[in-house]
Amino acid sequence: MKLKSLVAGAVMAVASVSAFAGDQSIAVIADGASHNWDAFVGDGLLSNGLDVITFTVATPGTYEVAFSVTGQKLTFTGASNLNDQAADVWSIGKLRFVAAELTGGAPFVLSLYGTALTGASYTGTYSVTAVPEPATYGMLLGGLALVGFAARRKKAA
């Protein structure tokens, strides 16, 4: 009986630790599609007034990124930012929103400032698209020039 109680207590303790987590690191998919990231629920949400979510991309480069966060039973402040660039913060009824977008290199650090009531939660969506390097455009123009040259030569023959 004591072992069952001990196991049940350990399971509840582990479950409560994950519920109180706000800061997180997420590996993103840079395919330009919209993806959701996990909601955070618990009394420890926005503990000390800040949650930091770091989004990493496996391949170095320049990316266009857009994030949006929706929450309830909490308040986000205007200090919320993405890589130190101010995010848009607004409310509609009881819903709270944060949105930010920029072009730059990973990692992308979303800092959410605010306060949360008991039972607060938020969830987010991100979209990351790779920006082609200048060399890619050069190769594209070179290929088009070769196709044009071949078409002109074929027409002349």
C-alpha positions as CSV (number, residue, x, y, z in Angstrom):
1,M,0.0,0.0,0.0
2,K,2.8,2.4,0.9
3,L,4.6,1.6,-2.4
4,K,1.4,2.5,-4.4
5,S,1.1,5.8,-2.5
6,L,4.8,6.6,-3.1
7,V,4.5,5.9,-6.8
8,A,1.3,7.9,-7.1
9,G,2.9,10.8,-5.3
10,A,6.0,10.6,-7.6
11,V,3.8,10.6,-10.7
12,M,1.8,13.6,-9.5
13,A,5.1,15.5,-8.6
14,V,6.5,14.9,-12.1
15,A,3.2,16.0,-13.7
16,S,3.1,19.2,-11.7
17,V,6.7,20.1,-12.7
18,S,5.8,20.0,-16.4
19,A,2.7,22.0,-15.8
20,F,4.7,24.8,-14.2
21,A,7.3,25.1,-17.0
22,G,7.2,28.3,-18.9
23,D,10.7,28.6,-20.4
24,Q,11.3,26.2,-23.3
25,S,13.6,25.5,-26.3
26,I,11.8,24.3,-29.4
27,A,13.4,23.1,-32.6
28,V,11.4,24.6,-35.5
29,I,10.6,23.3,-39.0
30,A,11.6,26.0,-41.6
31,D,9.1,25.0,-44.3
32,G,7.0,28.2,-44.4
33,A,3.9,26.4,-43.1
34,S,2.1,27.2,-39.9
35,H,2.9,25.0,-36.9
36,N,1.6,25.0,-33.3
37,W,3.8,24.8,-30.2
38,D,2.6,23.4,-26.9
39,A,0.4,25.3,-24.6
40,F,1.6,26.1,-21.2
41,V,-0.8,25.7,-18.3
42,G,-0.3,26.1,-14.6
43,D,0.0,28.4,-11.7
44,G,3.7,28.9,-12.5
45,L,3.0,30.5,-15.9
46,L,4.8,33.8,-16.3
47,S,6.5,33.2,-13.0
48,N,8.6,36.3,-12.1
49,G,6.8,38.0,-14.9
50,L,8.7,36.4,-17.8
51,D,8.6,33.2,-19.9
52,V,11.4,32.8,-22.5
53,I,10.8,30.5,-25.5
54,T,13.8,29.8,-27.7
55,F,13.2,28.6,-31.2
56,T,16.2,27.0,-33.0
57,V,16.7,26.0,-36.6
58,A,19.1,23.2,-37.5
59,T,20.6,24.9,-40.6
60,P,22.3,28.3,-40.3
61,G,21.0,31.0,-42.5
62,T,18.5,33.9,-42.8
63,Y,14.9,33.2,-42.1
64,E,11.6,35.0,-42.2
65,V,9.8,34.2,-39.0
66,A,6.3,35.0,-37.6
67,F,5.0,34.1,-34.1
68,S,1.6,34.5,-32.5
69,V,0.5,33.7,-28.9
70,T,-3.0,33.4,-27.6
71,G,-3.8,33.2,-23.9
72,Q,-6.4,33.7,-21.2
73,K,-6.4,34.5,-17.5
74,L,-3.2,36.4,-18.0
75,T,-1.9,39.8,-19.2
76,F,1.0,40.3,-21.6
77,T,2.9,43.6,-21.4
78,G,4.4,45.8,-24.1
79,A,7.9,44.6,-23.0
80,S,7.2,41.3,-24.8
81,N,9.7,41.0,-27.7
82,L,11.2,38.7,-30.3
83,N,15.0,39.0,-30.5
84,D,14.7,42.3,-28.7
85,Q,12.3,43.7,-31.3
86,A,9.0,44.8,-29.7
87,A,6.0,42.5,-30.2
88,D,2.5,43.7,-30.8
89,V,0.3,43.1,-27.7
90,W,-3.5,43.4,-27.6
91,S,-6.7,42.1,-26.0
92,I,-10.1,41.1,-27.2
93,G,-12.5,40.4,-24.3
94,K,-10.8,37.9,-22.0
95,L,-8.3,36.7,-24.7
96,R,-4.8,38.1,-24.8
97,F,-2.6,38.1,-27.9
98,V,1.1,38.7,-28.7
99,A,2.5,38.7,-32.3
100,A,5.9,39.4,-33.8
101,E,7.7,38.9,-37.0
102,L,11.2,39.5,-38.3
103,T,13.9,38.4,-40.7
104,G,17.2,37.2,-39.2
105,G,19.2,34.3,-38.1
106,A,18.3,31.7,-35.5
107,P,17.9,31.2,-32.6
108,F,14.8,33.2,-32.2
109,V,14.1,34.2,-28.6
110,L,10.5,35.1,-27.7
111,S,10.3,36.9,-24.4
112,L,6.8,37.0,-23.0
113,Y,6.4,39.5,-20.1
114,G,3.2,39.7,-18.0
115,T,1.2,38.3,-15.1
116,A,-0.9,35.2,-14.9
117,L,-3.9,34.2,-12.7
118,T,-4.5,30.7,-11.4
119,G,-5.3,28.4,-14.3
120,A,-3.8,30.7,-17.0
121,S,-2.8,29.2,-20.3
122,Y,-1.4,30.2,-23.6
123,T,-0.5,28.5,-26.9
124,G,1.4,29.7,-29.9
125,T,1.8,29.3,-33.6
126,Y,5.0,29.9,-35.7
127,S,5.9,30.1,-39.3
128,V,9.6,30.0,-40.4
129,T,10.7,30.3,-44.1
130,A,14.3,30.2,-45.3
131,V,15.4,33.3,-47.2
132,P,17.5,32.4,-50.3
133,E,21.1,33.4,-50.3
134,P,22.3,35.9,-53.0
135,A,24.3,33.1,-54.6
136,T,21.0,31.2,-55.2
137,Y,19.6,34.2,-57.2
138,G,22.9,34.3,-59.2
139,M,22.6,30.6,-60.1
140,L,18.9,31.2,-61.1
141,L,19.9,34.1,-63.4
142,G,22.8,32.1,-64.9
143,G,20.5,29.2,-65.6
144,L,17.9,31.4,-67.3
145,A,20.7,33.0,-69.4
146,L,21.9,29.5,-70.5
147,V,18.3,28.5,-71.4
148,G,17.8,31.8,-73.4
149,F,21.2,31.3,-75.2
150,A,20.2,27.8,-76.1
151,A,16.8,28.9,-77.4
152,R,18.3,31.7,-79.4
153,R,20.9,29.4,-80.9
154,K,18.2,26.8,-81.8
155,K,16.1,29.6,-83.4
156,A,19.1,30.8,-85.5
157,A,19.8,27.3,-86.8
